[in-house]
Every structure is written in C-alpha cells, then in structure tokens.
Amino acid sequence: MGTKIPFGPRPFQPVKFLSWSSLVLILAVNLMLSVFIANSARQTMLEKNQEFAILLAENLNHQIFQRFTLPTVIGFGRIELRQPAQFERLDQIVLSTIHSFHVREVRIYDFDHEIAYSTNHELVGKREAAGKAVRQALDPGISSFELISRVSSWWAMFTLELAPESFVLRTTYPLRAERGFDPVAGPGPIMGALEFTQDITDDYEAVLLFQILILAASFASSLLLFSVLYLIIRRAAGTIAKRADEKERLERELHQNEKLASMGRTVASIAHEIRNPLGIIRSTAELLMKRSQSRNEEADPQQTRLLKAIYDESIRLSQTVNDFLDYARPRSPNKSRVVLSQILDQVLAFWEHEMGRNQVVVLREEIEGLSVMGDKDLLYRAVYNVLANALQAMNGPGTIRISTQEDAAHVTLSIHDSGPGIPPQLADKIQDPFFTTKEKGTGLGLSIVSSILRSHNARLEMTNHPQGGVEVRMIFPANED
C-alpha cells in the first residue's frame, strides 16, 4: 500500500473574513478621520464667531460709552436708565449698532445683577437671569461664551433644513469705561456686564453640510478602496488556490510516478525473467504443431487443440510482457522526419483483415505529405494502440474517421470511432496505468501512447465526440527540427 500524502487546508480560505474585516477597518478609519476633520471645522467656525462676537462687543462698548455714557453724564450728571429719555437714547444706540448682525437680544447688568437694559423691555429689572458668566464679567472682568443648541449635532446632520435659532452663541463681556487712546493707561473701570446672543444657525448649517460631504466622500472612497482591495484579494486567492491545486496535482502525480516507477522496476525484472522461458514454450508449441500436421497419419484433434491453445496464449502473454517492458523501460525516440499518412497506411494494412471481418469502414481526410519529427517505430506503436482500442470499443460494424490538421503551432492527428464513448465516471481514469475495463488487457495501451507522445513533446487528448464515440487527438508541435 502506498503512503497517503497529507494535504493541508487550502490557503486563503477566509477570503470573505479578510475582505469584510478590511472594509470595516477602512470605514472605521475613514469615519474617525471624517469626524476629526468635521470637529476641527466646527471648532474653527466657533472660534471665528467668537472672534466676531468680541469685535461686536468692543464696538458696542465703544458706541455706548461715546454716544451714551459721556453725553448722559455731561448732560444729566449721572446715568439713570429708569428715566424714559435715557433708556430710549441707549436703546437707539444699541439697535443701530447691532443692526444686520443677527443679534437676537442685548442685555446690560448692573452690579446688583439686575437687568438694567434689554432690547426685550419686559426683562428690565429682573435679577434671576444673571448667571455665573455675568458674575465673572462684573468681577474680575472675564469674557465668556456659551453655545446654546436646540438640537444635537448628530441629529442636525440628518435634518435637511435647520429652524432659525437652532444654534445660538451667547457672549458675556465686561462693559468698561474708556480712557482715551493711551495704551499705557490700560482698561477702564467696569461699568456693568454686557450680554448678547447671536443666531449662528446658518454658519453651523454650512459646517454640518461640509461634514456630510466629508462623510459621503469618505464612504465612497472606502467602498472604492474596498472594491479594489477585494478584487486584489480575490485574484490573489484565485491564484493561490490554483497554485495549491497545481501543487496537489503535482504531488499526486509524483506519488503516483514513484509508485509506478517502483512497480515498473519490479515488473521489468519479472518480465525479463518470464520472457526467455515463454519464448521456449511458444517455439516448442509451434514445433509440435508443425510435426503433428506433417505426419501422414491422422493427428489427434484434442492434442492439436491443446497445442494451438498453448501457442495462442504464449503469443498473448508475450505481448503482455512486451507491454510491461515498454512501459517500464520507455525507449528514447530516434527522431527523423516522418510522414503521418505512411504510418497510417502501415497500421491500417495490419488491421485490414480484422476491419473487413467486423465490417468497419475507414474514412480518411488527410493533408498530403504532412509530417512531424519523430521515431517512426514508436509513432507506429502509438497509432496501432489507438486503433486497437477503437476496434475493441466498437466490437463489430462501425466507422473510424481519421483526419490530420495543421496550424501555425501544431500538427494534429485525430481518430474518431463510432463506439459507445467514455462513461463520464471513467473520464479521469481512462489514461491511468493498469486501468482497464476489458477482461483481457493490461491497461497499459493508452499509458504507452501517452508516454510515446510525451517523448515527442506532444500530448494526447481524449474526449467524447458530439456525434457519438471517442475522438483521440495526437497533437504534435509544428516546425520542430
């Protein structure tokens, strides 16, 4: 029994896992990158709005001090917003300053944390609205910002159009007295806390649109990258699987060849030992038959039958021994230019009587003078074996079609019989050594043909013909010197 070759698991089996895990990884990396870019863009937008809010707060501080605080102190001696004239004057200055800047409301808190002024007049005098930002603006005079949102940032991404005031920026700024244009003088004393809110929904909506575009581009690029990677992985998997199949086939063939080589050496040794005694048996049986036939007296019929059986079986056994020797010790071809039609003539002349007896018709379509480089005797043996198989397959009346073709690369000899064809379950075994479906036979005929063709750099192909029967093609290289 031969040793079974263990074949490991096929490589690149987890192609799906590798492909989908790579997609998840690509999407995760691109999503993280997109979120980072979008957050950076949103942070930049907020910083720009905060810078603008500081400029607006400084402008409001300047306008209030120059156009209201100084004139009011000079005209009235002190500021008292409870007087309608002062309140209306301040209200006009504030409204003219914030015009077209998307400012929703402006408030001014005094040191009692009371709303001394508001564009919403109903809030004037209230104390509960002051928060930590107002207290920090009054003491120690720190500006602060607060983003007020009515919807979450993630939900806003899926909203086609945001409602006004969905995102509002609240700015709290210490309202100071100015000390002229002397930079050394430093900031003036705090007079109150200035608080105003701005609607930045449009700016936030633009950032969200930018974020959506980044995510869409990231997703599209991820799919494109995944598609390319998937194709590469599939192609690599196909190549590796193909190589694995080829390796498995070669290992199988190597194992088979090693087994057959060992068997061939044993068979060759046995056949060599059988050949000489077998020759003596055949020649002796032939001599006894001739002596029996040459006698004048009537020969014993039973003895004649026995001698004939010994002689016939010795010839058949001799042919079997020759088959074993031809397979075990293939002869190197002595190549010369060989005309295929001449080989066919010789083989058909040998089988002419057998074909006539079985009513087999031969149809020939050949290119006149078509030749190949080869050993005439070996090619004769190959064609002989193929025709022998065809006659045995038909086992009676039928048709054998023989044709030759030529193209730029190959010369092909085709032999098509009208037999039953090759059973599908035997298609992969028909050329294996020692495989036969006949009661009498070694199963080496096609193996010897294949071996002869390989020694001529040619190949053997066998297929079932669409019209029935088997078509055998011997394909030789063209223009071989």
C-alpha positions as CSV (number, residue, x, y, z in Angstrom):
1,M,0.0,0.0,0.0
2,G,1.3,3.4,-0.9
3,T,1.7,6.2,1.7
4,K,-1.1,8.7,1.6
5,I,0.1,12.2,1.1
6,P,-1.5,14.6,3.6
7,F,-2.7,17.8,2.0
8,G,-3.2,20.7,4.4
9,P,-6.1,23.2,4.4
10,R,-6.4,25.2,1.2
11,P,-4.8,28.7,1.6
12,F,-6.8,31.9,1.6
13,Q,-10.0,30.2,2.6
14,P,-11.0,33.1,4.8
15,V,-11.3,35.5,1.9
16,K,-14.7,36.7,3.0
17,F,-13.5,37.4,6.5
18,L,-10.4,39.2,5.3
19,S,-12.4,41.3,2.8
20,W,-15.2,42.3,5.2
21,S,-12.8,42.9,8.1
22,S,-10.8,45.2,5.8
23,L,-14.0,47.0,4.8
24,V,-14.9,47.5,8.5
25,L,-11.3,48.7,9.2
26,I,-11.3,51.1,6.3
27,L,-14.7,52.5,7.2
28,A,-13.7,52.9,10.8
29,V,-10.5,54.7,10.0
30,N,-12.2,57.0,7.4
31,L,-15.1,57.7,9.9
32,M,-12.7,58.7,12.6
33,L,-10.8,60.9,10.2
34,S,-14.0,62.4,8.9
35,V,-15.2,63.1,12.5
36,F,-11.9,64.7,13.3
37,I,-12.0,66.9,10.2
38,A,-15.6,67.9,10.9
39,N,-15.0,68.7,14.5
40,S,-12.0,70.8,13.5
41,A,-14.1,72.6,11.0
42,R,-16.9,73.1,13.7
43,Q,-14.3,74.3,16.2
44,T,-12.8,76.7,13.7
45,M,-16.3,78.1,12.9
46,L,-17.0,78.6,16.6
47,E,-13.7,80.4,17.1
48,K,-14.4,82.7,14.2
49,N,-17.8,83.5,15.6
50,Q,-16.3,84.2,19.0
51,E,-13.7,86.5,17.5
52,F,-16.5,88.3,15.7
53,A,-18.5,88.5,18.9
54,I,-15.6,90.1,20.7
55,L,-15.3,92.7,17.9
56,L,-19.0,93.3,18.2
57,A,-18.8,93.6,22.0
58,E,-15.9,96.1,21.7
59,N,-17.9,98.1,19.2
60,L,-21.0,98.1,21.4
61,N,-18.8,99.1,24.4
62,H,-17.3,102.0,22.4
63,Q,-20.6,103.2,21.0
64,I,-22.4,103.0,24.4
65,F,-19.6,104.9,26.1
66,Q,-19.0,107.5,23.4
67,R,-22.6,108.1,22.3
68,F,-24.5,107.5,25.6
69,T,-22.4,107.3,28.7
70,L,-20.3,110.5,28.2
71,P,-23.2,112.7,26.9
72,T,-25.5,111.5,29.6
73,V,-23.1,112.2,32.4
74,I,-22.3,115.6,31.0
75,G,-26.0,116.4,30.4
76,F,-27.7,114.8,33.4
77,G,-24.9,114.4,35.9
78,R,-25.5,110.7,36.2
79,I,-26.9,107.7,34.4
80,E,-30.4,106.7,35.4
81,L,-32.0,104.3,32.9
82,R,-35.3,104.5,34.7
83,Q,-35.8,107.8,33.0
84,P,-37.5,107.1,29.7
85,A,-35.3,109.6,27.8
86,Q,-32.1,107.9,28.8
87,F,-33.4,104.4,28.2
88,E,-34.7,105.4,24.7
89,R,-31.4,107.0,23.9
90,L,-29.5,103.9,24.9
91,D,-32.0,101.7,23.0
92,Q,-31.5,103.6,19.8
93,I,-27.7,103.4,20.0
94,V,-27.8,99.6,20.7
95,L,-30.3,98.8,17.9
96,S,-28.4,100.9,15.4
97,T,-25.1,99.2,16.3
98,I,-26.4,95.6,16.1
99,H,-28.4,96.1,13.0
100,S,-27.9,93.3,10.4
101,F,-25.6,91.3,12.8
102,H,-28.2,88.5,13.6
103,V,-28.2,89.6,17.2
104,R,-31.3,88.3,19.0
105,E,-31.1,90.2,22.3
106,V,-28.7,92.6,24.2
107,R,-28.7,92.9,28.0
108,I,-26.8,95.1,30.4
109,Y,-26.5,94.0,34.0
110,D,-25.6,96.4,36.9
111,F,-23.5,95.4,39.9
112,D,-26.7,94.2,41.7
113,H,-27.0,91.5,39.0
114,E,-30.2,93.2,37.8
115,I,-31.0,93.7,34.2
116,A,-30.6,97.5,33.8
117,Y,-31.2,97.4,30.0
118,S,-32.5,94.8,27.5
119,T,-33.8,95.0,23.9
120,N,-36.6,92.9,25.3
121,H,-38.1,95.6,27.6
122,E,-40.1,93.1,29.6
123,L,-36.9,91.8,31.2
124,V,-35.7,95.1,32.6
125,G,-35.5,95.0,36.4
126,K,-35.2,91.2,36.7
127,R,-32.4,89.6,38.8
128,E,-32.8,85.9,38.3
129,A,-31.4,85.9,34.8
130,A,-27.8,86.6,35.9
131,G,-25.6,83.6,35.9
132,K,-22.0,82.7,36.5
133,A,-20.9,84.3,33.3
134,V,-22.4,87.7,34.4
135,R,-20.7,87.5,37.8
136,Q,-17.3,86.7,36.1
137,A,-17.8,89.7,33.8
138,L,-18.5,92.0,36.7
139,D,-15.7,90.7,38.8
140,P,-12.9,90.0,37.8
141,G,-13.9,91.2,34.3
142,I,-13.7,87.9,32.2
143,S,-15.3,87.5,28.9
144,S,-17.1,84.1,28.2
145,F,-19.0,82.3,25.5
146,E,-21.8,79.7,25.6
147,L,-23.2,77.7,22.7
148,I,-26.9,77.1,23.1
149,S,-28.4,74.4,20.8
150,R,-32.0,73.2,20.4
151,V,-31.0,70.0,18.5
152,S,-28.0,67.7,18.9
153,S,-25.1,67.9,16.5
154,W,-25.6,64.3,15.3
155,W,-29.3,64.7,14.8
156,A,-28.7,68.0,12.9
157,M,-26.7,66.1,10.3
158,F,-29.8,64.2,9.3
159,T,-32.0,67.3,9.2
160,L,-32.3,68.8,5.7
161,E,-33.0,72.3,6.9
162,L,-32.5,73.7,10.4
163,A,-35.0,76.0,12.0
164,P,-33.9,79.6,12.9
165,E,-32.2,80.0,16.3
166,S,-31.3,76.2,16.4
167,F,-27.8,77.3,17.4
168,V,-27.2,80.5,19.4
169,L,-24.0,81.9,20.7
170,R,-24.2,83.8,23.9
171,T,-21.4,86.3,24.7
172,T,-20.8,87.9,28.1
173,Y,-18.4,90.9,28.1
174,P,-17.4,93.4,30.8
175,L,-18.7,96.8,29.9
176,R,-15.9,99.3,30.6
177,A,-15.3,103.0,30.6
178,E,-12.7,104.1,28.0
179,R,-9.6,106.1,29.0
180,G,-8.8,107.7,25.7
181,F,-6.3,106.3,23.2
182,D,-3.4,105.9,25.6
183,P,-2.4,102.1,25.5
184,V,-0.4,102.5,28.7
185,A,-3.5,103.6,30.6
186,G,-4.9,100.1,30.4
187,P,-8.6,99.1,30.5
188,G,-11.0,101.4,32.2
189,P,-13.2,100.6,35.2
190,I,-16.1,98.1,34.8
191,M,-19.5,99.8,34.5
192,G,-21.6,96.6,34.1
193,A,-21.9,93.4,32.2
194,L,-22.8,93.3,28.5
195,E,-24.6,90.1,27.3
196,F,-25.9,89.5,23.8
197,T,-26.9,86.4,21.8
198,Q,-26.4,85.8,18.1
199,D,-28.1,83.3,15.8
200,I,-25.3,81.2,14.1
201,T,-27.6,78.6,12.7
202,D,-26.6,79.4,9.1
203,D,-22.9,79.1,9.9
204,Y,-23.5,75.8,11.8
205,E,-25.6,74.5,8.9
206,A,-22.8,75.2,6.5
207,V,-20.4,73.2,8.7
208,L,-22.8,70.4,9.0
209,L,-23.2,70.3,5.2
210,F,-19.4,70.2,5.0
211,Q,-19.4,67.3,7.5
212,I,-22.0,65.4,5.5
213,L,-19.9,65.9,2.3
214,I,-16.8,64.6,4.1
215,L,-18.7,61.5,5.4
216,A,-20.1,60.8,1.9
217,A,-16.8,61.2,0.3
218,S,-15.2,59.1,3.0
219,F,-17.8,56.4,2.5
220,A,-17.5,56.5,-1.3
221,S,-13.7,56.3,-1.1
222,S,-13.9,53.5,1.4
223,L,-16.2,51.5,-1.0
224,L,-13.8,52.2,-3.9
225,L,-10.8,51.2,-1.9
226,F,-12.6,48.1,-0.6
227,S,-13.6,47.1,-4.2
228,V,-10.0,47.4,-5.4
229,L,-8.8,45.5,-2.3
230,Y,-11.5,42.9,-2.7
231,L,-10.6,42.3,-6.3
232,I,-6.9,42.0,-5.4
233,I,-7.7,39.6,-2.6
234,R,-10.0,37.6,-4.9
235,R,-7.4,37.5,-7.6
236,A,-4.7,36.5,-5.1
237,A,-6.9,33.9,-3.6
238,G,-7.7,32.5,-7.1
239,T,-4.0,32.4,-8.0
240,I,-3.0,30.8,-4.7
241,A,-5.9,28.3,-4.9
242,K,-4.9,27.5,-8.5
243,R,-1.3,27.0,-7.4
244,A,-2.5,24.9,-4.5
245,D,-4.5,22.7,-6.9
246,E,-1.4,22.5,-9.2
247,K,0.8,21.6,-6.3
248,E,-1.7,19.0,-5.1
249,R,-1.9,17.6,-8.6
250,L,1.9,17.5,-9.0
251,E,2.3,15.9,-5.6
252,R,-0.3,13.3,-6.5
253,E,1.4,12.7,-9.9
254,L,4.8,12.5,-8.2
255,H,3.5,10.0,-5.7
256,Q,1.9,8.0,-8.5
257,N,5.0,8.1,-10.6
258,E,7.1,7.0,-7.7
259,K,4.7,4.1,-7.1
260,L,4.6,3.2,-10.8
261,A,8.4,3.5,-11.1
262,S,8.9,1.1,-8.3
263,M,6.3,-1.2,-9.7
264,G,7.8,-0.8,-13.2
265,R,11.2,-1.9,-12.0
266,T,9.7,-4.9,-10.3
267,V,7.6,-5.7,-13.4
268,A,10.5,-5.2,-15.7
269,S,12.6,-7.6,-13.7
270,I,9.8,-10.2,-13.6
271,A,9.0,-9.8,-17.3
272,H,12.6,-10.2,-18.2
273,E,12.8,-13.5,-16.3
274,I,9.5,-14.7,-17.9
275,R,10.4,-13.7,-21.5
276,N,13.1,-16.4,-22.1
277,P,11.0,-19.4,-20.8
278,L,8.0,-18.0,-22.6
279,G,9.9,-17.9,-25.9
280,I,10.9,-21.6,-25.4
281,I,7.2,-22.5,-24.7
282,R,6.0,-20.7,-27.7
283,S,8.6,-22.2,-30.1
284,T,8.1,-25.7,-28.6
285,A,4.4,-25.5,-29.1
286,E,4.8,-24.2,-32.7
287,L,7.3,-27.1,-33.4
288,L,5.0,-29.7,-32.0
289,M,2.1,-28.3,-34.1
290,K,4.2,-28.5,-37.3
291,R,5.3,-32.1,-36.5
292,S,1.7,-33.1,-35.8
293,Q,0.5,-31.5,-39.1
294,S,3.4,-33.1,-41.1
295,R,2.6,-36.7,-40.1
296,N,0.8,-38.8,-42.7
297,E,-1.4,-40.5,-40.1
298,E,-4.3,-38.6,-38.7
299,A,-3.5,-36.3,-35.9
300,D,-5.2,-36.4,-32.5
301,P,-7.7,-33.5,-32.6
302,Q,-7.6,-32.9,-28.8
303,Q,-3.8,-32.8,-28.9
304,T,-3.9,-30.3,-31.8
305,R,-6.4,-28.0,-29.9
306,L,-4.2,-28.1,-26.8
307,L,-1.1,-27.2,-28.7
308,K,-2.9,-24.4,-30.5
309,A,-4.2,-23.1,-27.1
310,I,-0.6,-23.2,-25.7
311,Y,0.7,-21.4,-28.8
312,D,-2.0,-18.7,-28.8
313,E,-1.8,-18.0,-25.1
314,S,2.0,-17.8,-25.3
315,I,1.7,-15.2,-28.0
316,R,-0.8,-13.2,-26.0
317,L,1.4,-13.5,-22.8
318,S,4.4,-12.4,-24.8
319,Q,2.6,-9.3,-26.0
320,T,1.6,-8.6,-22.4
321,V,5.2,-8.9,-21.3
322,N,6.3,-6.6,-24.1
323,D,3.7,-4.0,-22.9
324,F,5.1,-4.2,-19.4
325,L,8.6,-3.8,-20.7
326,D,7.7,-0.9,-23.0
327,Y,6.0,0.9,-20.1
328,A,8.7,0.2,-17.5
329,R,11.6,1.0,-19.8
330,P,10.4,3.5,-22.4
331,R,12.8,3.9,-25.4
332,S,14.2,7.2,-26.3
333,P,13.0,8.3,-29.7
334,N,15.3,8.4,-32.7
335,K,13.8,11.3,-34.4
336,S,13.6,12.0,-38.1
337,R,11.0,13.4,-40.5
338,V,8.0,11.1,-40.5
339,V,5.0,11.4,-42.9
340,L,1.8,10.7,-41.0
341,S,0.0,9.1,-43.9
342,Q,2.7,6.5,-44.3
343,I,2.4,5.5,-40.6
344,L,-1.4,5.3,-41.1
345,D,-1.0,3.1,-44.3
346,Q,1.1,0.6,-42.4
347,V,-1.2,0.4,-39.4
348,L,-4.3,0.1,-41.5
349,A,-2.7,-2.6,-43.6
350,F,-2.1,-4.6,-40.5
351,W,-5.7,-4.2,-39.3
352,E,-7.2,-4.6,-42.8
353,H,-8.3,-8.2,-42.3
354,E,-9.8,-7.5,-38.8
355,M,-11.7,-4.5,-40.1
356,G,-13.0,-6.4,-43.1
357,R,-14.2,-9.2,-40.9
358,N,-16.0,-6.8,-38.5
359,Q,-17.4,-4.6,-41.3
360,V,-15.5,-1.5,-40.1
361,V,-15.4,1.4,-42.6
362,V,-12.4,3.8,-42.5
363,L,-12.9,7.4,-43.7
364,R,-9.7,9.4,-44.2
365,E,-9.3,13.2,-44.6
366,E,-5.6,13.9,-44.6
367,I,-3.3,16.7,-45.7
368,E,-1.0,15.1,-48.2
369,G,2.6,14.9,-47.2
370,L,2.0,16.3,-43.7
371,S,4.9,15.3,-41.5
372,V,6.3,15.6,-37.9
373,M,9.6,15.0,-36.3
374,G,9.5,11.6,-34.6
375,D,10.6,8.0,-34.2
376,K,8.7,6.0,-36.9
377,D,8.6,2.8,-34.9
378,L,7.3,4.5,-31.8
379,L,4.7,6.5,-33.6
380,Y,3.6,3.3,-35.4
381,R,3.1,1.7,-32.0
382,A,1.1,4.7,-30.7
383,V,-1.3,4.7,-33.7
384,Y,-1.5,0.9,-33.5
385,N,-2.7,1.1,-29.9
386,V,-5.2,3.8,-30.5
387,L,-6.8,1.9,-33.5
388,A,-6.7,-1.3,-31.4
389,N,-8.7,0.5,-28.7
390,A,-11.2,1.8,-31.3
391,L,-11.8,-1.6,-32.8
392,Q,-12.3,-3.2,-29.3
393,A,-14.7,-0.3,-28.3
394,M,-16.9,-0.8,-31.4
395,N,-16.8,-4.6,-31.1
396,G,-18.4,-5.0,-34.5
397,P,-19.6,-2.9,-37.5
398,G,-18.8,0.8,-37.3
399,T,-16.9,3.7,-38.7
400,I,-13.5,5.1,-38.0
401,R,-12.7,8.7,-39.2
402,I,-9.1,9.7,-39.5
403,S,-8.0,13.3,-40.2
404,T,-5.0,15.5,-40.0
405,Q,-4.9,19.2,-39.4
406,E,-2.2,21.8,-39.3
407,D,-1.9,25.4,-37.9
408,A,1.0,27.7,-37.1
409,A,1.8,25.9,-33.8
410,H,0.5,22.4,-34.0
411,V,0.0,19.3,-36.2
412,T,-2.9,17.2,-35.1
413,L,-3.8,13.6,-35.9
414,S,-7.5,12.8,-35.0
415,I,-9.0,9.3,-34.8
416,H,-12.8,9.2,-34.2
417,D,-14.6,5.9,-33.7
418,S,-18.4,5.2,-33.6
419,G,-18.2,3.2,-30.4
420,P,-20.2,3.9,-27.2
421,G,-17.8,6.6,-25.9
422,I,-16.2,7.1,-22.5
423,P,-18.5,6.8,-19.5
424,P,-18.4,10.1,-17.5
425,Q,-17.4,8.3,-14.3
426,L,-14.3,6.9,-16.1
427,A,-13.2,10.0,-17.9
428,D,-10.5,10.9,-15.3
429,K,-9.2,7.3,-15.1
430,I,-9.1,6.2,-18.7
431,Q,-5.4,7.1,-19.2
432,D,-4.2,5.8,-15.8
433,P,-1.7,2.9,-16.0
434,F,-3.1,-0.5,-15.4
435,F,-6.7,0.7,-15.6
436,T,-8.9,-1.3,-18.0
437,T,-12.5,-2.2,-18.4
438,K,-11.7,-5.3,-20.5
439,E,-11.5,-8.8,-19.2
440,K,-8.2,-9.3,-21.1
441,G,-5.8,-6.5,-21.1
442,T,-3.0,-4.8,-19.1
443,G,-4.4,-1.3,-19.1
444,L,-1.1,0.0,-20.4
445,G,-2.1,0.7,-24.0
446,L,-3.0,4.4,-23.6
447,S,-0.3,4.9,-21.0
448,I,2.3,3.7,-23.5
449,V,0.7,6.0,-26.2
450,S,0.9,9.0,-23.7
451,S,4.5,8.2,-22.8
452,I,5.5,8.0,-26.5
453,L,3.8,11.3,-27.3
454,R,5.5,13.0,-24.2
455,S,8.9,11.8,-25.6
456,H,8.0,13.7,-28.8
457,N,7.0,16.9,-26.9
458,A,3.4,16.1,-28.0
459,R,0.2,15.4,-26.0
460,L,-2.7,13.0,-26.0
461,E,-6.4,14.3,-25.7
462,M,-9.4,12.0,-25.5
463,T,-13.0,13.3,-25.5
464,N,-16.5,12.1,-26.3
465,H,-17.4,13.3,-29.8
466,P,-20.8,15.2,-30.1
467,Q,-21.9,12.7,-32.7
468,G,-21.0,9.8,-30.5
469,G,-17.9,7.7,-29.9
470,V,-14.5,8.8,-28.8
471,E,-12.2,11.2,-30.5
472,V,-8.5,10.8,-29.8
473,R,-6.2,13.7,-30.8
474,M,-2.4,13.4,-31.0
475,I,-1.1,16.9,-31.0
476,F,2.5,17.5,-32.2
477,P,4.5,20.7,-32.2
478,A,4.7,22.1,-35.7
479,N,8.0,23.0,-37.4
480,E,10.1,21.2,-34.9
481,D,13.6,20.4,-36.1
